[in-house]
Amino acid sequence: MREVKLSSQLTVLSIGVAAVLWTQAASAATAADMPNTTLQTITVTANSSVRDSVQEDSVYIDDYTPAAQASHLSDFLDVVPGVSVGGTSSVNQRIRVRGLDDTNLKVTIDGARQEGALFYHMGDVTIDPDLLKQAEVSVGNNSVTLGNDAIGGAVAFETVDAADLLKPGQKVGAKLHAGYGSNNDELLTSATVYGAPTENVDLLAYYGKRDANAGEDGKGRKIQTEDSEGENILLKAGAYVGSDHHVGASFSRTENKGKFPLRPDFPAGGWNPIIPQEVKRDTYALDYAYNPANQLVNVDANVYQTSTQILRNSDGVPGFEFDAEVKTTGGKIQNTSIVDSSIINGLPGTHKFIAGVEHYKKESEMTRDFGKASTDEATNTSVYLEDQWQMGKLSLTPGVRYDRYESPEYVSAGKTYDNVVGALAASYEIAPRTQLFASYTQLFNGPDLSQTIFNSDGVDTYVNNDLKAEEGDNAEIGIATTLRGLTMADDSLKLSAKYFETNIENYIEFVRAGNGRVGLDCATGQLNGSCQGVINNDEDFKIKGVELSADYRADNFNMGLSYARARSKGEDTGYNISSVSGSGSESGGKYMVNLGYAPTSTTELGWRSTYVADVTPNTAGDDNEKPGYDVHDIFMTYAPTQIEGLKATLGVYNIFDETYASHASRNSIDDAYTDFEMGRNIKTSLTYQF
């Protein structure tokens, strides 16, 4: 290999950042990988950063969990310790990581940020699982590469590519899929056509429809929608230019139309009328990669625009009709360099330098009763550098990031926040396949756009000139090991245990006036006024918890076990962090058991059990208990050898017809205000790929 001479400045920077951060803390690195696969080959990993880490080897548990027929994000993301998804309808999917919802998470689809909040009674993530091939979850923020809007971590969704479906030597192919759910008469049909017309070009086109009626909870009561129609489109193209360059382009759309409750996180009722609504997401993305035969250069870049829109039609009833939209436009360029330390200064080991620049702009627009539009916007520019320094059994990963955030005009008067954060992760192999790991990451989150439906160009709004950005830190420590040959020569047992603490300062809260609510003084921002606005909570919060996982594999059998618990607490009052979905952000400790068994080469069986303990959140004026629940699912797949590419799946979900509400959903002691999950549901699906 050709010798390369570099300045030692990067190594000096790495050591300097490490020295500063090591004096503050040495804490945790990564969550154990607990993936999950569907017929779309969707892999859910629980890596807590985008870098290679102590848990970089994923545990692939192909086709043994109920996500094989996923219709909701909870069907597969809930398998990751520390992650839960609330909301029972397609327009109310709320991702939570360690109790923090998606307003504190970095969510991307094919690299495009999904920014802003539309309406606190609805979810902000609009995507159908049938589009996906992978969802990488960063449980906690453990890397400077994540950046702003990632206090709780990140979720990166990736849609399927032609290369994922093409068989060796195949030029063109297709996949047909149909699925049915008995509880809500849900029917999914989709078709994917893909090909490689030349050696350097691949193309994919996907179209899918998902129609459903109102489902029923365990007591036979209707939940959420009266009827809905979902439509999904995905177009992708990629090309290699020479041997070093790759360019790609994609467009994806998820659209849900139907009659949904006015407030979709509550059951439909007289006070919560059902009205026609439409939720749509469009994402356009271009990406470029340059990877020559040079370890110093490995460039990834993208530009994108994504928009999410809520459109209501209440047949002219004032106050109910609106058109709300959030649009994010941005791009990122990142380079990865591999450098032998001995080339620089004779120190042992290798460095993996990740350097990047990111910029994005988010805009919101609201037209109520189809009258005058109200708008606002915010921009963020950041640069970051991370050094993964591997020295035999020891690795150190220092990092530094700078953010310049220009906040929304009608939230904090367009105030600009300049912020520098650092991070340090470390791992050490104490025995073969056994590593201790620790990390410490400083956090930053600038004030977000106001909820779009409340945009008013400053009318009846307290604009907070003194609003502080959310700051804090995340610290983790743990151990991971892989044991082999326990009961037979080729079996394996992967174990991981992690403890974390997340501190949040200047927690930002939205205060709304009207309907008995206590608003803000329009001039001073003090409580007991008539204006809406955003303020910093008076106290700091700490989130503590543990995440444990075990995965055993032997021949045609596998078993996964996990436990996760997170608790938030204010330093003065002891209150939990507030939640837009009611009853605080707290969830009971979650235990999961996943079993998979393949009795023959054509048949697979799976079982998943989820137990969530009851919990009583401690929030101001609300100490309602969230009851625990125990849910079991079973499924089977069959791929006959007589017809290559054909696969049938049959599953029974919530076998014992449990009546329950996810702790990430709207909860109340009154059933009329609780977002109950679906009761027993029999699903069947058929896929043919050729």
C-alpha positions as CSV (number, residue, x, y, z in Angstrom):
1,M,0.0,0.0,0.0
2,R,1.3,3.5,-0.9
3,E,2.6,5.4,2.1
4,V,0.8,8.6,2.9
5,K,2.3,11.5,4.9
6,L,-0.1,13.6,6.9
7,S,0.1,16.4,9.5
8,S,-0.2,15.3,13.1
9,Q,-2.8,18.1,13.8
10,L,-5.7,15.7,13.6
11,T,-4.2,13.3,16.2
12,V,-3.4,16.3,18.5
13,L,-7.1,17.4,18.1
14,S,-8.3,13.9,18.9
15,I,-6.1,13.6,22.1
16,G,-7.1,17.2,23.1
17,V,-10.8,16.5,22.8
18,A,-10.4,13.2,24.6
19,A,-8.5,14.8,27.5
20,V,-11.2,17.5,28.0
21,L,-14.1,15.2,27.9
22,W,-12.5,12.4,30.0
23,T,-12.4,14.9,33.0
24,Q,-16.1,15.3,32.8
25,A,-17.3,11.6,32.5
26,A,-16.5,8.2,31.0
27,S,-19.8,6.6,30.2
28,A,-21.7,4.4,27.7
29,A,-21.4,3.5,24.1
30,T,-23.9,1.4,22.3
31,A,-27.1,-0.6,22.8
32,A,-27.2,-4.3,22.0
33,D,-28.3,-5.0,18.5
34,M,-31.8,-6.5,18.5
35,P,-32.9,-6.6,14.9
36,N,-36.0,-7.9,13.3
37,T,-36.9,-8.9,9.7
38,T,-40.0,-8.8,7.6
39,L,-40.9,-10.1,4.2
40,Q,-39.5,-6.8,2.9
41,T,-36.2,-7.8,4.6
42,I,-36.4,-5.0,7.1
43,T,-33.6,-5.1,9.6
44,V,-34.0,-3.1,12.8
45,T,-30.7,-2.6,14.6
46,A,-30.1,-0.9,17.9
47,N,-26.8,0.8,17.2
48,S,-26.5,3.9,19.3
49,S,-24.3,5.7,16.7
50,V,-23.6,5.7,13.0
51,R,-19.9,4.8,13.7
52,D,-18.5,1.3,14.0
53,S,-18.7,0.4,17.6
54,V,-18.5,-2.4,20.2
55,Q,-21.9,-3.7,19.1
56,E,-21.3,-3.4,15.3
57,D,-22.2,-7.1,14.7
58,S,-25.9,-7.2,14.3
59,V,-28.1,-10.0,15.6
60,Y,-30.2,-11.0,12.6
61,I,-33.3,-12.9,13.6
62,D,-34.8,-13.5,10.2
63,D,-38.6,-13.8,9.9
64,Y,-39.3,-14.9,13.5
65,T,-41.0,-11.9,14.9
66,P,-44.5,-10.6,14.1
67,A,-43.1,-7.7,12.1
68,A,-43.3,-10.1,9.1
69,Q,-46.7,-8.5,8.4
70,A,-46.1,-5.0,9.8
71,S,-48.8,-2.3,9.2
72,H,-47.6,0.1,12.0
73,L,-44.2,1.2,13.1
74,S,-44.8,-0.5,16.5
75,D,-44.9,-3.9,14.7
76,F,-41.1,-3.9,14.4
77,L,-39.5,-0.9,16.3
78,D,-40.9,-2.1,19.6
79,V,-38.5,-5.0,19.5
80,V,-35.5,-2.6,20.2
81,P,-34.9,-2.2,24.0
82,G,-35.6,1.4,25.0
83,V,-37.9,2.1,22.0
84,S,-41.7,2.2,21.9
85,V,-44.3,3.4,19.4
86,G,-47.6,4.8,20.4
87,G,-50.8,5.7,18.5
88,T,-53.1,3.2,16.9
89,S,-53.9,4.8,13.6
90,S,-51.8,5.4,10.5
91,V,-51.8,9.2,11.1
92,N,-50.8,8.9,14.8
93,Q,-47.5,6.9,14.9
94,R,-45.4,8.3,17.8
95,I,-41.9,7.0,18.2
96,R,-40.4,7.3,21.7
97,V,-36.8,6.5,22.8
98,R,-36.3,6.4,26.5
99,G,-39.5,8.4,27.0
100,L,-38.6,11.2,24.6
101,D,-40.9,11.5,21.6
102,D,-39.9,12.3,18.0
103,T,-39.7,16.1,18.7
104,N,-36.5,15.2,20.5
105,L,-35.3,12.6,17.9
106,K,-33.5,13.0,14.6
107,V,-35.8,11.1,12.2
108,T,-34.7,10.6,8.6
109,I,-36.1,8.8,5.5
110,D,-33.4,7.9,3.0
111,G,-31.2,10.6,4.6
112,A,-33.9,13.3,4.5
113,R,-34.6,14.9,7.8
114,Q,-38.3,14.8,8.9
115,E,-38.4,18.1,10.9
116,G,-41.1,20.0,12.7
117,A,-44.4,19.2,14.5
118,L,-47.8,19.5,12.8
119,F,-50.3,18.9,15.5
120,Y,-49.8,17.5,19.0
121,H,-52.8,15.2,18.7
122,M,-51.2,13.4,15.7
123,G,-47.9,11.7,15.0
124,D,-45.1,13.4,13.0
125,V,-43.7,10.3,11.2
126,T,-45.6,9.4,8.0
127,I,-44.3,6.2,6.4
128,D,-45.7,2.8,5.6
129,P,-43.6,-0.2,6.7
130,D,-44.1,-1.9,3.3
131,L,-41.7,0.7,1.8
132,L,-38.9,-0.1,4.1
133,K,-35.8,-2.3,4.0
134,Q,-34.1,-1.1,7.2
135,A,-34.7,1.1,10.2
136,E,-31.5,1.9,12.2
137,V,-32.2,3.1,15.7
138,S,-29.7,5.1,17.8
139,V,-30.9,4.5,21.3
140,G,-29.6,7.6,23.0
141,N,-27.3,10.2,21.5
142,N,-23.7,8.8,21.5
143,S,-22.1,10.6,18.6
144,V,-21.5,14.1,17.4
145,T,-22.5,12.9,13.9
146,L,-26.2,13.0,15.0
147,G,-26.4,16.7,15.8
148,N,-29.3,19.0,16.5
149,D,-32.8,17.6,17.3
150,A,-31.3,14.3,18.6
151,I,-31.4,14.6,22.4
152,G,-33.0,11.2,22.7
153,G,-31.3,9.6,19.7
154,A,-32.2,9.0,16.1
155,V,-34.2,6.7,13.8
156,A,-33.0,6.4,10.2
157,F,-35.5,4.7,7.8
158,E,-34.2,3.4,4.5
159,T,-36.5,2.3,1.6
160,V,-35.8,-0.8,-0.5
161,D,-33.4,-0.7,-3.4
162,A,-33.3,-2.7,-6.6
163,A,-30.0,-4.3,-5.5
164,D,-31.8,-5.7,-2.4
165,L,-34.2,-7.7,-4.6
166,L,-32.2,-8.6,-7.7
167,K,-30.9,-12.2,-7.7
168,P,-27.3,-12.9,-9.0
169,G,-27.3,-12.4,-12.7
170,Q,-30.9,-11.2,-12.9
171,K,-31.6,-8.3,-15.2
172,V,-35.2,-7.6,-14.3
173,G,-37.6,-8.9,-11.6
174,A,-40.8,-8.2,-9.8
175,K,-42.5,-8.8,-6.5
176,L,-46.2,-9.0,-5.8
177,H,-47.5,-8.8,-2.3
178,A,-51.0,-9.1,-0.8
179,G,-52.0,-9.1,2.9
180,Y,-55.2,-9.1,4.9
181,G,-56.0,-8.3,8.6
182,S,-59.2,-9.6,10.1
183,N,-59.7,-7.1,13.0
184,N,-60.1,-4.0,10.8
185,D,-60.6,-5.6,7.4
186,E,-57.2,-4.2,6.3
187,L,-56.2,-5.1,2.8
188,L,-52.7,-4.4,1.5
189,T,-51.7,-4.9,-2.1
190,S,-48.4,-3.9,-3.7
191,A,-46.2,-4.5,-6.7
192,T,-42.5,-3.8,-7.2
193,V,-40.7,-3.9,-10.5
194,Y,-36.9,-3.6,-10.5
195,G,-34.1,-4.2,-12.9
196,A,-30.5,-3.6,-14.0
197,P,-30.8,-2.8,-17.7
198,T,-27.0,-2.3,-17.8
199,E,-24.1,-3.4,-15.6
200,N,-23.9,0.1,-14.0
201,V,-27.6,1.1,-13.7
202,D,-30.4,-0.1,-11.4
203,L,-34.1,1.0,-11.4
204,L,-37.0,0.3,-9.1
205,A,-40.7,1.3,-9.1
206,Y,-43.1,0.4,-6.3
207,Y,-46.8,1.1,-5.8
208,G,-48.9,-0.1,-2.9
209,K,-52.4,0.4,-1.4
210,R,-53.5,-0.2,2.1
211,D,-57.3,0.1,2.9
212,A,-58.8,-0.4,6.3
213,N,-62.0,0.0,8.4
214,A,-62.2,0.8,12.1
215,G,-60.7,-1.9,14.2
216,E,-61.8,-3.1,17.6
217,D,-60.1,-3.3,21.0
218,G,-60.2,-6.3,23.3
219,K,-63.7,-5.4,24.5
220,G,-65.1,-5.1,20.9
221,R,-65.2,-1.3,21.0
222,K,-64.3,0.5,17.8
223,I,-61.0,2.4,17.8
224,Q,-59.9,5.4,15.8
225,T,-60.8,5.5,12.1
226,E,-64.1,4.9,10.4
227,D,-62.3,4.1,7.2
228,S,-59.0,4.9,5.6
229,E,-57.2,4.6,2.3
230,G,-53.4,4.5,2.1
231,E,-51.3,4.9,-1.1
232,N,-47.5,4.5,-1.4
233,I,-45.2,5.3,-4.2
234,L,-41.4,4.7,-4.5
235,L,-39.2,5.4,-7.5
236,K,-35.5,4.9,-7.4
237,A,-32.6,5.0,-9.8
238,G,-28.9,4.5,-9.3
239,A,-25.8,4.5,-11.5
240,Y,-22.1,3.8,-11.2
241,V,-20.0,6.2,-13.1
242,G,-16.6,4.5,-13.6
243,S,-15.5,2.4,-10.7
244,D,-15.4,5.2,-8.1
245,H,-18.6,7.2,-8.4
246,H,-22.2,6.4,-7.6
247,V,-25.2,8.7,-8.0
248,G,-28.8,8.0,-7.0
249,A,-32.2,9.6,-7.0
250,S,-35.4,8.7,-5.3
251,F,-38.9,9.8,-4.7
252,S,-41.2,8.4,-2.1
253,R,-44.8,9.2,-1.1
254,T,-47.0,8.0,1.7
255,E,-50.6,9.3,1.7
256,N,-53.4,8.4,4.0
257,K,-57.0,9.6,3.4
258,G,-60.0,8.8,5.5
259,K,-62.4,9.8,8.2
260,F,-60.3,10.2,11.3
261,P,-61.2,11.7,14.7
262,L,-60.6,15.4,15.0
263,R,-58.0,14.5,17.6
264,P,-56.6,11.2,16.4
265,D,-55.0,10.3,19.7
266,F,-58.4,10.0,21.3
267,P,-61.2,7.5,20.5
268,A,-63.9,8.8,18.2
269,G,-66.9,10.1,20.1
270,G,-69.5,12.9,20.3
271,W,-67.0,15.4,21.6
272,N,-64.3,14.1,19.2
273,P,-66.1,14.1,15.8
274,I,-64.9,12.1,12.8
275,I,-64.1,14.3,9.8
276,P,-62.4,13.7,6.4
277,Q,-58.6,14.2,6.7
278,E,-55.6,13.6,4.6
279,V,-52.0,13.2,5.7
280,K,-49.3,13.1,3.0
281,R,-45.5,12.9,2.9
282,D,-43.4,13.5,-0.2
283,T,-39.6,13.0,-0.1
284,Y,-37.2,13.8,-2.9
285,A,-33.5,12.8,-2.5
286,L,-30.3,12.9,-4.5
287,D,-27.2,11.1,-3.3
288,Y,-23.6,10.9,-4.4
289,A,-20.7,8.6,-3.3
290,Y,-17.1,8.8,-4.3
291,N,-14.9,5.9,-3.1
292,P,-11.6,5.6,-5.0
293,A,-8.8,3.2,-4.1
294,N,-7.6,5.6,-1.5
295,Q,-8.1,5.1,2.2
296,L,-8.2,8.8,2.8
297,V,-11.2,9.4,0.6
298,N,-14.7,8.0,1.0
299,V,-17.3,10.7,0.3
300,D,-21.0,10.5,0.9
301,A,-23.2,13.4,0.0
302,N,-27.0,14.0,-0.3
303,V,-29.5,16.8,-0.9
304,Y,-33.2,16.5,-0.3
305,Q,-36.5,18.1,0.2
306,T,-39.3,16.5,2.2
307,S,-42.7,17.8,3.1
308,T,-45.5,16.5,5.4
309,Q,-49.0,17.9,5.1
310,I,-52.3,17.6,7.0
311,L,-55.4,18.6,5.0
312,R,-58.8,18.7,6.6
313,N,-62.2,19.1,5.1
314,S,-65.0,19.6,7.6
315,D,-67.6,20.5,5.0
316,G,-67.3,24.2,5.9
317,V,-67.5,24.0,9.7
318,P,-65.4,26.9,10.9
319,G,-62.3,26.1,13.0
320,F,-62.0,22.6,11.7
321,E,-60.7,23.2,8.2
322,F,-57.0,23.8,7.7
323,D,-54.0,23.0,5.5
324,A,-50.8,22.6,7.5
325,E,-47.4,21.8,6.0
326,V,-43.8,21.4,7.2
327,K,-41.1,21.4,4.6
328,T,-37.4,20.6,5.1
329,T,-34.7,21.2,2.6
330,G,-31.1,20.3,3.3
331,G,-28.0,18.5,2.5
332,K,-24.9,16.8,4.0
333,I,-21.4,15.9,2.8
334,Q,-19.2,13.6,4.8
335,N,-15.8,12.0,4.3
336,T,-14.3,9.0,6.0
337,S,-10.5,8.6,6.1
338,I,-8.6,5.6,7.4
339,V,-5.1,6.5,8.6
340,D,-2.4,4.3,10.2
341,S,-1.2,6.0,13.4
342,S,2.4,4.9,12.8
343,I,2.4,7.0,9.6
344,I,1.6,10.1,11.6
345,N,3.7,9.8,14.7
346,G,4.6,6.3,15.4
347,L,1.7,5.7,17.8
348,P,0.0,2.3,17.5
349,G,-3.3,1.6,16.0
350,T,-5.4,3.1,13.2
351,H,-7.7,6.2,13.0
352,K,-11.0,6.4,11.3
353,F,-11.7,10.1,10.8
354,I,-15.3,11.1,10.0
355,A,-15.7,14.8,9.0
356,G,-18.9,16.4,7.8
357,V,-20.9,19.5,7.0
358,E,-24.7,19.6,7.2
359,H,-27.2,22.3,6.5
360,Y,-31.0,22.3,6.5
361,K,-33.9,24.7,6.5
362,K,-37.3,23.9,7.9
363,E,-40.4,25.9,7.0
364,S,-44.0,25.7,8.3
365,E,-47.1,27.1,6.7
366,M,-50.7,27.1,8.0
367,T,-53.9,28.1,6.2
368,R,-56.9,27.9,8.6
369,D,-60.3,27.8,7.1
370,F,-58.5,28.3,3.8
371,G,-57.9,31.9,4.5
372,K,-54.6,33.8,5.1
373,A,-51.5,31.7,5.4
374,S,-49.2,31.9,8.4
375,T,-45.5,30.9,8.1
376,D,-42.3,30.5,10.0
377,E,-38.8,29.0,9.4
378,A,-35.5,28.0,11.0
379,T,-32.1,27.0,9.7
380,N,-29.2,25.0,11.0
381,T,-25.6,24.7,9.8
382,S,-23.1,22.4,11.4
383,V,-19.6,20.9,11.0
384,Y,-18.3,17.9,12.9
385,L,-15.2,15.7,13.3
386,E,-15.0,12.3,14.9
387,D,-11.9,10.1,15.3
388,Q,-12.3,6.4,15.9
389,W,-8.9,5.4,17.2
390,Q,-8.4,1.6,17.5
391,M,-5.3,0.5,19.4
392,G,-5.5,-3.3,19.8
393,K,-8.0,-4.1,22.5
394,L,-8.6,-0.5,23.3
395,S,-10.6,2.0,21.2
396,L,-11.2,5.7,21.8
397,T,-13.7,7.8,19.9
398,P,-13.5,11.6,20.6
399,G,-15.6,14.0,18.6
400,V,-16.5,17.7,18.3
401,R,-19.4,19.5,16.6
402,Y,-20.3,23.1,16.0
403,D,-23.9,24.2,15.3
404,R,-25.2,27.6,14.2
405,Y,-29.0,27.6,14.6
406,E,-31.2,30.4,13.5
407,S,-34.5,30.0,15.4
408,P,-38.1,30.6,14.3
409,E,-39.2,34.3,14.2
410,Y,-42.5,33.7,16.1
411,V,-41.0,31.4,18.7
412,S,-37.8,33.1,19.9
413,A,-37.6,36.2,17.6
414,G,-35.2,34.6,15.2
415,K,-32.5,34.4,17.8
416,T,-29.2,32.7,16.6
417,Y,-27.6,30.1,18.8
418,D,-23.9,29.2,18.3
419,N,-23.0,26.0,20.1
420,V,-20.0,23.6,20.4
421,V,-20.4,20.1,21.8
422,G,-18.0,17.2,22.4
423,A,-18.2,13.5,22.9
424,L,-15.9,10.7,23.9
425,A,-16.5,6.9,23.7
426,A,-14.2,4.1,24.8
427,S,-14.2,0.3,24.7
428,Y,-11.8,-2.3,25.9
429,E,-11.8,-6.0,25.2
430,I,-11.3,-7.6,28.6
431,A,-11.6,-11.1,27.3
432,P,-12.2,-12.7,23.9
433,R,-15.4,-11.4,22.5
434,T,-16.1,-9.5,25.7
435,Q,-15.9,-5.7,25.9
436,L,-16.5,-3.0,28.4
437,F,-17.8,0.2,26.8
438,A,-18.5,3.8,28.0
439,S,-19.4,7.1,26.4
440,Y,-20.2,10.7,27.2
441,T,-21.9,13.1,24.8
442,Q,-22.9,16.7,25.2
443,L,-26.3,17.6,23.8
444,F,-27.8,20.6,22.0
445,N,-31.3,21.3,20.6
446,G,-32.4,24.7,19.3
447,P,-36.0,25.8,19.6
448,D,-38.2,24.0,17.1
449,L,-40.9,25.5,14.9
450,S,-44.2,26.0,16.7
451,Q,-46.8,23.3,16.0
452,T,-47.9,24.2,12.5
453,I,-51.7,24.4,13.2
454,F,-51.0,27.1,15.8
455,N,-49.1,29.3,13.4
456,S,-50.5,32.8,13.6
457,D,-47.6,35.1,12.5
458,G,-47.3,36.3,16.1
459,V,-50.9,37.1,16.8
460,D,-51.9,36.1,20.3
461,T,-48.4,34.7,20.7
462,Y,-45.7,35.4,23.3
463,V,-42.4,35.6,21.3
464,N,-39.8,34.6,23.8
465,N,-36.6,36.7,23.2
466,D,-35.0,35.0,26.3
467,L,-35.6,31.4,25.3
468,K,-32.6,29.2,25.9
469,A,-31.7,26.2,23.8
470,E,-32.0,22.7,25.3
471,E,-28.6,21.4,26.5
472,G,-27.4,18.6,28.6
473,D,-25.4,15.3,28.3
474,N,-25.9,11.6,27.8
475,A,-23.6,9.1,29.7
476,E,-23.6,5.4,29.3
477,I,-21.6,2.4,30.5
478,G,-22.0,-1.3,29.9
479,I,-20.6,-4.7,28.9
480,A,-21.2,-6.9,25.9
481,T,-20.1,-10.5,25.3
482,T,-20.6,-13.4,22.9
483,L,-20.4,-17.0,24.2
484,R,-20.0,-19.9,21.8
485,G,-20.2,-23.6,22.0
486,L,-22.5,-23.7,25.1
487,T,-24.7,-26.7,24.1
488,M,-23.3,-27.5,20.6
489,A,-20.4,-26.6,18.4
490,D,-22.1,-23.8,16.4
491,D,-24.4,-22.1,18.9
492,S,-23.9,-18.6,20.2
493,L,-25.2,-16.4,23.0
494,K,-24.9,-12.7,22.8
495,L,-25.4,-10.7,26.0
496,S,-25.5,-6.9,26.6
497,A,-26.1,-4.8,29.7
498,K,-26.2,-1.0,29.7
499,Y,-26.9,1.8,32.3
500,F,-27.4,5.3,31.1
501,E,-28.1,8.8,32.5
502,T,-29.3,11.7,30.4
503,N,-29.4,15.2,31.8
504,I,-31.6,17.9,30.1
505,E,-31.3,21.6,30.9
506,N,-33.7,24.3,29.7
507,Y,-36.4,21.8,28.7
508,I,-38.6,23.6,26.2
509,E,-42.4,23.5,26.6
510,F,-45.3,24.8,24.6
511,V,-48.0,26.6,26.6
512,R,-51.4,27.1,25.0
513,A,-54.3,29.3,26.2
514,G,-58.0,28.8,25.8
515,N,-60.5,26.1,26.8
516,G,-59.7,26.3,30.4
517,R,-55.9,26.2,29.9
518,V,-53.6,28.7,31.6
519,G,-51.8,30.7,28.9
520,L,-48.9,33.2,29.0
521,D,-49.0,37.0,29.5
522,C,-48.6,38.4,26.0
523,A,-45.9,40.9,27.2
524,T,-44.0,39.3,30.0
525,G,-44.4,35.6,29.3
526,Q,-45.6,34.9,32.8
527,L,-48.3,32.3,33.4
528,N,-52.0,33.2,33.8
529,G,-52.2,35.1,30.5
530,S,-54.2,34.8,27.2
531,C,-51.3,34.1,24.8
532,Q,-49.7,30.9,23.6
533,G,-45.9,30.5,23.4
534,V,-42.8,28.5,24.3
535,I,-40.9,28.7,27.6
536,N,-38.1,26.9,29.3
537,N,-39.1,24.7,32.2
538,D,-37.8,26.0,35.5
539,E,-36.1,22.8,36.5
540,D,-33.6,20.4,35.0
541,F,-34.5,16.8,34.3
542,K,-32.5,13.6,34.6
543,I,-33.5,10.3,32.8
544,K,-32.0,7.1,34.2
545,G,-32.4,3.6,33.0
546,V,-31.1,0.2,32.0
547,E,-31.3,-1.9,28.8
548,L,-30.6,-5.6,28.9
549,S,-30.6,-8.1,26.0
550,A,-29.7,-11.6,25.3
551,D,-29.9,-13.5,22.0
552,Y,-29.3,-17.3,21.6
553,R,-28.9,-19.1,18.3
554,A,-28.5,-22.8,17.7
555,D,-28.9,-24.5,14.4
556,N,-32.6,-23.9,13.5
557,F,-33.7,-22.3,16.8
558,N,-33.2,-18.8,18.2
559,M,-34.4,-16.9,21.2
560,G,-34.2,-13.3,22.1
561,L,-34.8,-11.8,25.6
562,S,-34.8,-8.1,26.5
563,Y,-35.6,-5.7,29.3
564,A,-35.7,-1.9,29.2
565,R,-36.6,0.7,31.8
566,A,-36.3,4.5,31.8
567,R,-37.4,7.0,34.4
568,S,-37.3,10.8,34.2
569,K,-37.3,13.1,37.2
570,G,-37.2,16.9,37.8
571,E,-34.5,18.0,40.2
572,D,-36.8,20.2,42.2
573,T,-40.3,18.8,42.1
574,G,-39.6,15.2,41.2
575,Y,-42.0,15.5,38.3
576,N,-41.6,13.4,35.2
577,I,-41.0,15.0,31.8
578,S,-44.3,16.1,30.3
579,S,-45.7,14.3,27.3
580,V,-48.1,15.5,24.6
581,S,-49.9,12.2,24.7
582,G,-50.9,12.5,28.4
583,S,-50.0,11.0,31.7
584,G,-46.3,12.0,31.5
585,S,-43.6,10.4,29.4
586,E,-43.1,7.4,31.7
587,S,-43.6,3.8,30.6
588,G,-43.5,0.7,32.7
589,G,-40.5,-1.7,32.5
590,K,-40.8,-3.7,29.3
591,Y,-39.9,-7.4,29.0
592,M,-39.8,-9.1,25.7
593,V,-39.4,-12.7,24.6
594,N,-38.9,-13.7,21.0
595,L,-38.7,-17.3,19.8
596,G,-38.0,-18.7,16.4
597,Y,-37.9,-22.3,15.1
598,A,-37.5,-23.7,11.6
599,P,-38.6,-27.4,11.7
600,T,-38.0,-27.7,8.0
601,S,-36.2,-25.8,5.2
602,T,-39.6,-24.5,4.0
603,T,-41.3,-23.6,7.3
604,E,-40.6,-21.2,10.1
605,L,-42.5,-20.6,13.4
606,G,-42.3,-17.6,15.6
607,W,-43.6,-16.3,19.0
608,R,-43.4,-12.9,20.6
609,S,-44.4,-12.1,24.2
610,T,-44.4,-8.5,25.5
611,Y,-45.0,-7.7,29.1
612,V,-45.1,-4.1,30.3
613,A,-45.4,-3.4,34.0
614,D,-47.9,-0.8,35.3
615,V,-46.5,2.6,36.2
616,T,-47.9,5.8,37.9
617,P,-46.4,8.9,36.3
618,N,-45.6,11.8,38.6
619,T,-46.7,14.9,36.7
620,A,-48.3,18.2,37.8
621,G,-52.0,17.6,38.4
622,D,-51.9,14.0,36.9
623,D,-51.0,10.9,38.8
624,N,-53.2,8.4,36.8
625,E,-51.8,4.9,36.7
626,K,-50.9,3.4,33.3
627,P,-52.1,-0.2,33.7
628,G,-49.6,-3.0,32.7
629,Y,-50.4,-5.4,29.9
630,D,-49.3,-8.8,28.6
631,V,-49.6,-9.5,24.8
632,H,-48.6,-12.6,22.8
633,D,-48.3,-13.1,19.1
634,I,-47.6,-16.2,17.0
635,F,-46.9,-16.6,13.3
636,M,-45.8,-19.1,10.7
637,T,-44.2,-18.8,7.2
638,Y,-44.2,-21.4,4.4
639,A,-42.2,-21.3,1.2
640,P,-43.0,-24.3,-1.0
641,T,-40.2,-25.7,-3.0
642,Q,-42.6,-26.4,-5.9
643,I,-42.9,-22.6,-6.7
644,E,-39.7,-20.7,-6.3
645,G,-40.2,-17.2,-4.9
646,L,-43.6,-17.9,-3.3
647,K,-44.0,-17.3,0.5
648,A,-47.1,-17.4,2.6
649,T,-47.4,-16.0,6.2
650,L,-50.1,-16.6,8.7
651,G,-50.2,-15.0,12.2
652,V,-52.4,-14.4,15.2
653,Y,-51.6,-11.1,17.0
654,N,-52.8,-10.4,20.6
655,I,-53.9,-14.0,20.8
656,F,-55.7,-13.6,24.1
657,D,-57.6,-10.5,23.0
658,E,-56.0,-8.3,25.7
659,T,-57.6,-4.8,26.2
660,Y,-54.7,-2.4,26.7
661,A,-53.2,0.9,25.7
662,S,-49.5,1.3,24.9
663,H,-47.7,3.5,27.5
664,A,-46.5,5.6,24.6
665,S,-50.1,6.4,23.6
666,R,-52.8,8.6,25.1
667,N,-53.7,7.1,28.5
668,S,-56.4,8.1,31.0
669,I,-58.5,6.5,33.8
670,D,-61.5,7.2,31.6
671,D,-61.7,4.8,28.7
672,A,-63.3,7.5,26.5
673,Y,-59.9,9.3,26.6
674,T,-57.6,6.3,26.1
675,D,-56.1,5.3,22.8
676,F,-56.6,1.5,23.0
677,E,-54.7,-0.9,20.9
678,M,-56.3,-3.5,18.6
679,G,-57.7,-6.7,20.0
680,R,-57.1,-10.1,18.5
681,N,-56.0,-9.8,14.8
682,I,-55.5,-12.6,12.3
683,K,-53.2,-11.6,9.5
684,T,-52.3,-13.5,6.4
685,S,-50.1,-12.5,3.5
686,L,-48.7,-13.9,0.2
687,T,-45.6,-12.8,-1.6
688,Y,-44.4,-13.9,-5.0
689,Q,-41.0,-12.7,-6.2
690,F,-39.7,-13.6,-9.7
